[in-house]
């Protein structure tokens, strides 16, 4: 329970600090329009639900495993995209600097570490990975729709209007970025599913081997 609590606390601390650094209530609320915040909210929410289930002595089950998979994809995209496309242009200090580390580095690391070490494996299916793509793809489409009316987009790599480095400079460039990102996200989603199923098979083989060794040892001793 301590491990899943740490996951929730990391994501929640990053969100709270980012909101606290905002100059106004409106600005604090606006941070939820960023994919970074949405993915961290997902990580915290799933961790809290799992914590509640564990506290009541219940196994999280497939439903939570699918939800966790979605958050892993989302927070994975957050960490990778920030590292590759935003870390060179966004280097905040003070409270925002701490929030930045928590949201973009610590939270993704904690979520994946918990999943690898503690989460129940073998519950995911390839169709789940396809379902997880809905959030990031809808986010991209929604950002473009809002940007068409307001002229404001949350990330430079989604901006077809401004020239580089403030934006991409054209819809053709945006289409290329969207295709590459969609393909990469699909690969990451299916990679999570594959790793989940592989880990379950390895664990099952280990249990069978230990059981066989125990049986053989018992027979020999008799």
Buried (B, 14 or more C-beta within 10 A) or exposed (E): EEBBBBBBBBBBBBBBBBBEBBEEEEEBEBBEBBBBBBBBBBBBBBBBBBBEBBEEEEEBEBEBBBBBBBBBBBBBBBBBBBEEBBEEEEEEEEBBEBBBBBBBBBBBBBBBEBBEEEBBBBBBBEEBBEBBBEBBBEBBEEBBEBBEEEEEBBBBBBBBBEEEEEBBBEEEBBEEBBEEBBEEBBEBBBBBBEBBBEBBEEEEEEEEEEEEEEEEEEEEEE
